[in-house]
Amino acid sequence: MPRATALPPDAMITDPAVERRPLSSSVGAYLEAIWAAAGTGCASTKEVAAQLSVSPASVTNMFVRLRADGLVEYERYRGASLTRRGREEALRLVRRRRLIETFLVERLGYSWREAQEEQRGNGPFPSSARFAERLAEFLGHPECDPHGHPIPGADGAPAPEN
């Protein structure tokens, strides 16, 4: 099956300014895996199971759920392909992930491997202590967030109130 690596020119089908209800991280992971395995084709249960390190039975159950949600066309023993809505959601997630990985590499000094590890299992945003420290350094160690709330120290100590 063909592997999807580059975003096609017509990738953004809907208006990117329109915010949709967020998908669960597991649904998002499956949509991205289907897109990566098959692009506009059909991804087999085996391919998605291998990519996500889950059992084929778990993939089958999720394919049924994704079909009920209108995100995939699923046929038993054949696999799943993304519906138009599923493709839109998958590409939205791929875009976010790639932008964040690019930021981590180009602005925070991560290697590509570190950026991928940072993203793995953390939904759309990195969340490790390493990321927090590099981001604090990049931002010049701000004492308050945009709302004026103090930012606690790296050691977990509460930030002094102004």
TAKAZI-V274270 format. One line per field, one symbol per residue. psi: psi as a letter, one per 40 degrees, with the letter a starting at -180 (. if undefined). A space follows every 50 residues. Layout:
psi: ???
//
This chain:
psi: iihhdihidfdgdiheehhihiiidddddddddddddebeahhidddddd defiidddddddddddddeedihhhhedaiihiddddddddddddddddd dddddddeeiiddddddddhefaehieiddddddddddefgidiieeehi hiideeiiihi.
//
